[in-house]
Amino acid sequence: MTEQRSGTVAEFDAHVGLGVVRDDDGSSWPFHCTAIADGSRRIETGTRVSYRVTPGLGRWEAWELTPR
């Protein structure tokens, strides 16, 4: 799954650097703060993003999150 997808940041815990993107189709993908494309390592809940889904450590994860 490498196609560009769209969704909204549903959760993000800046303290641990973990979050969840809810896709426009209803599926959810976890992400780590290092997956934020601009390198900021922070993103607000509710932010619309484009991203890709990639294999992570034992699961699929959102990657290259870019605010829209």
C-alpha positions in Angstrom: 0.0 0.0 0.0 2.0 3.0 -1.2 -0.7 5.1 -2.7 -1.4 8.6 -1.3 -4.3 8.6 1.1 -6.2 11.3 3.0 -7.5 11.5 6.5 -7.5 13.3 9.8 -5.3 13.0 12.9 -7.6 11.4 15.4 -5.2 11.2 18.3 -1.7 12.4 19.1 0.3 12.1 22.3 3.3 14.5 22.0 4.8 13.1 25.2 5.3 9.6 23.7 5.3 10.7 20.1 2.5 8.3 19.0 -0.7 9.0 17.1 -3.5 7.7 15.0 -4.8 8.9 11.6 -8.4 8.1 10.7 -8.7 7.6 6.9 -11.5 9.1 4.9 -12.7 5.5 4.4 -13.0 4.9 8.1 -9.9 2.8 8.7 -7.3 3.9 11.3 -3.5 3.8 11.0 -1.0 4.4 13.9 2.0 6.6 13.4 5.1 7.7 15.2 6.2 11.4 15.3 9.1 10.7 13.0 6.6 10.0 10.2 5.6 13.7 10.1 7.1 14.8 6.8 8.2 18.3 7.8 10.3 16.9 10.7 8.5 18.9 13.3 7.6 15.8 15.4 4.3 17.5 16.5 0.9 17.7 14.9 -2.5 18.8 16.2 -5.4 16.5 16.6 -8.0 17.3 13.9 -5.4 18.2 11.3 -6.2 17.0 7.7 -3.3 15.2 6.3 -2.2 13.2 3.2 0.0 10.2 3.9 1.1 6.8 2.8 0.7 3.4 4.5 3.8 1.3 4.9 4.8 -1.8 6.8 6.0 -1.0 10.3 7.1 -3.2 13.2 4.6 -6.0 13.1 1.8 -3.8 11.7 1.0 -1.3 8.9 1.6 2.4 9.8 0.9 5.9 8.4 4.1 7.5 7.0 5.0 10.8 5.4 2.1 12.7 7.0 1.8 16.1 5.3 -0.8 18.7 6.6 -3.2 19.8 3.8 
